[in-house]
Amino acid sequence: MPKMKYENIYKDLKEKIETGVYPGQTFIPSENQLVNVYGCSRNTVRRAIRELSAEGYLQSQKGRGVFVIYQPISRANYLIGGIETFKDSAKRNHLEAKTKVIVFEEIKADENISRQSGFPVGSDLYLITKIRYLDGKPLILDINMFLKDVVKGLTKEIVEDSTYSYLEEQLGVSIMTSKRTMSVERRTEVDERYLELNDYNCMAVITGQVYTKDGTLFEFTQSRHRPDYFCFEDIATRK
């Protein structure tokens, strides 16, 4: 079965779950029914169901069918287990995304930067600070360091569009692994200056190192989120 056929089935089922055509805590149509609806093979239907199950939308119940476990949330959710761009996440959460770069510099890693980021002393880096807007609200402050040897020719305009799209589509870089830590920290003067924090005195902070397919560390990021607007989602299965 052509790949596009599978992708169409996956997207259609996902949309019907998210929009309530197949509500939470109900069963989707049977496998035989879906085969007839989409005019495809059982394997194609099963592949779409497996992927939606891995993403926390569905759960197979032996002898009964496939159950909808998706629950919509009011805040934007980020996936812990995947590497997802800001634009992709906003689209998945049905939000309008915008990025504004406020710092774009070229620096060399000293001992302090090396300890913080993991880049060797002397590495040539881009240092970027940007504000992430969702539906017009400034809600995330990102501080990035990119290795210039990997992210060649980076510009402010590219960052405001999508650095990862540039890396993958223009430079052919294969992004493979991200190591992340999550913490809660007091808000800083910089947070207060650029974000709409209201009465919140703390930030949800995600710190990460991202590696290419060949194991090269090319990005260090600290992403500072307003705590009331975001949640971080993972799907775990007991084996």
C-alpha positions in Angstrom: 0.0 0.0 0.0 1.5 3.4 -0.9 2.8 5.5 2.0 0.4 8.3 1.3 -2.6 6.0 1.8 -1.3 5.1 5.3 -0.7 8.8 6.1 -4.2 9.8 5.0 -5.8 7.1 7.2 -3.6 8.1 10.2 -4.4 11.8 9.8 -8.1 11.1 9.3 -8.5 8.9 12.4 -6.5 11.4 14.4 -8.6 14.3 13.3 -11.8 12.4 14.1 -10.6 11.6 17.5 -9.5 15.2 18.3 -12.7 16.7 17.0 -14.9 14.2 18.9 -16.3 12.3 15.9 -14.8 9.3 17.9 -15.2 10.6 21.5 -13.0 9.6 24.4 -14.0 6.5 26.3 -15.7 4.9 23.2 -14.6 2.4 20.6 -13.7 3.3 17.1 -15.2 1.3 14.2 -14.0 -2.3 13.9 -11.0 -3.3 11.8 -13.3 -4.7 9.1 -15.3 -1.5 9.0 -12.2 0.6 8.7 -10.9 -1.6 5.8 -14.1 -1.0 4.0 -14.2 2.7 4.7 -10.7 3.4 3.5 -10.5 0.7 0.9 -7.1 -0.6 2.2 -5.5 -3.7 3.7 -5.8 -4.7 7.3 -2.0 -4.1 7.8 -2.5 -0.5 6.7 -5.3 0.1 9.3 -3.3 -1.7 12.0 -0.2 0.5 11.2 -2.3 3.7 11.7 -3.8 2.3 14.9 -0.4 1.3 16.3 1.0 4.8 15.7 -2.0 6.5 17.3 -1.7 4.1 20.2 1.9 5.0 20.7 0.9 8.7 20.7 -1.7 8.1 23.5 -4.9 8.3 21.3 -6.0 4.7 21.3 -5.7 1.5 23.2 -6.5 -2.0 22.0 -8.7 -4.1 24.2 -8.5 -7.8 23.5 -11.7 -9.3 22.3 -13.5 -5.9 22.4 -11.9 -3.5 19.9 -9.8 -0.3 19.9 -10.7 2.2 22.6 -10.2 6.0 22.5 -8.1 7.2 25.4 -7.4 10.7 24.1 -8.3 13.5 26.3 -8.1 17.1 25.1 -6.4 19.6 27.4 -6.8 23.4 27.7 -3.0 24.1 27.8 -0.5 23.6 25.1 1.3 20.2 25.6 4.8 19.3 24.6 6.0 15.8 24.0 8.7 14.6 26.4 9.5 11.5 24.3 9.9 13.1 20.9 11.9 15.8 19.2 9.3 18.3 18.0 9.7 21.7 16.6 7.9 24.7 18.1 5.8 25.2 14.9 4.8 21.5 14.8 3.8 21.6 18.5 1.7 24.8 18.0 0.0 23.3 14.9 -0.8 20.1 16.9 -2.3 22.2 19.6 -4.2 24.4 17.1 -2.4 27.5 18.1 -0.8 30.3 16.1 3.0 30.4 16.6 5.5 33.2 16.2 9.2 33.5 17.1 11.0 36.8 17.7 14.8 36.8 18.0 16.2 39.4 20.5 19.8 38.2 20.7 21.9 36.7 17.8 25.6 36.6 18.5 28.6 34.5 17.5 30.7 33.5 20.6 33.5 31.1 21.5 32.9 28.6 24.4 34.9 29.4 27.5 35.2 27.1 30.5 31.9 28.4 32.0 30.0 27.9 28.8 31.6 24.4 28.3 30.5 23.3 31.8 26.9 24.6 31.2 26.4 23.3 27.7 28.8 20.4 27.1 30.5 22.0 24.1 34.3 21.7 24.2 36.2 24.9 25.3 37.0 26.9 22.1 33.9 25.8 20.2 32.5 28.4 17.8 28.9 28.9 18.7 25.8 30.9 17.8 24.2 32.3 20.9 20.5 33.1 20.4 17.8 34.3 22.7 14.2 34.3 21.4 10.7 34.9 22.5 8.0 32.3 21.6 4.5 33.6 21.1 1.3 31.5 21.0 -1.9 33.2 19.9 -0.1 36.5 20.3 1.0 35.9 23.9 4.8 35.9 24.8 4.9 32.8 26.8 8.3 31.1 26.3 11.9 32.4 26.5 14.4 30.2 24.7 18.2 30.5 25.1 20.0 28.5 22.4 23.6 27.7 21.6 24.3 26.1 18.2 27.6 24.6 17.0 28.6 26.6 14.0 30.4 23.7 12.3 27.1 21.9 12.1 24.6 24.7 11.7 26.4 26.5 8.9 25.2 29.9 7.7 22.5 30.3 10.4 20.7 33.7 10.3 18.2 35.5 12.5 15.6 35.1 9.7 16.1 31.3 9.6 15.7 31.1 13.4 12.5 33.0 13.3 11.2 30.6 10.7 12.5 27.2 11.7 16.1 26.2 12.5 15.3 22.5 12.4 13.6 22.8 9.0 16.8 24.6 7.7 19.0 21.9 9.2 17.1 18.9 7.8 15.9 20.3 4.5 18.7 22.7 3.5 21.8 21.3 5.2 20.8 17.6 5.2 21.6 17.2 9.0 20.1 14.1 10.6 18.8 15.0 14.1 18.8 11.9 16.3 18.8 12.3 20.1 17.8 14.8 22.8 18.7 14.6 26.5 16.5 16.8 28.7 16.0 17.8 32.3 13.0 19.5 33.7 13.0 21.8 36.8 11.1 24.7 38.4 13.1 27.9 38.9 12.4 31.4 40.2 11.7 33.9 37.5 14.5 36.2 36.5 14.5 39.9 35.4 14.9 38.7 31.8 11.8 36.6 32.2 9.9 39.5 33.6 11.0 41.9 30.9 9.9 39.7 27.9 7.1 37.4 29.1 3.6 38.0 30.4 4.0 36.4 33.8 1.2 38.0 35.8 1.6 37.0 39.4 3.7 33.9 38.7 7.1 33.9 40.5 8.5 30.7 38.9 9.2 29.2 35.5 9.0 25.6 34.1 12.5 25.1 32.7 13.5 22.5 30.1 17.2 22.2 29.5 18.4 20.0 26.7 21.3 18.8 24.6 20.6 17.6 21.1 22.8 15.3 19.0 23.1 14.5 15.3 22.9 10.9 14.0 26.7 10.6 14.2 26.7 11.6 17.9 27.8 15.3 17.5 26.4 17.7 20.1 25.1 20.6 18.0 22.6 22.3 20.3 22.2 23.3 23.9 18.9 24.9 24.9 17.2 26.3 28.0 13.5 26.8 27.4 11.7 28.8 30.1 7.9 28.4 30.1 5.2 30.2 32.0 3.9 27.5 34.3 0.2 27.9 34.0 0.1 27.6 30.2 2.1 24.5 29.5 2.2 20.8 30.4 4.6 18.1 29.3 3.2 14.8 28.1 4.6 11.4 27.7 3.1 8.0 27.0 4.4 5.1 29.1 3.6 1.4 28.8 4.3 -1.2 31.6 6.1 -4.1 30.1 
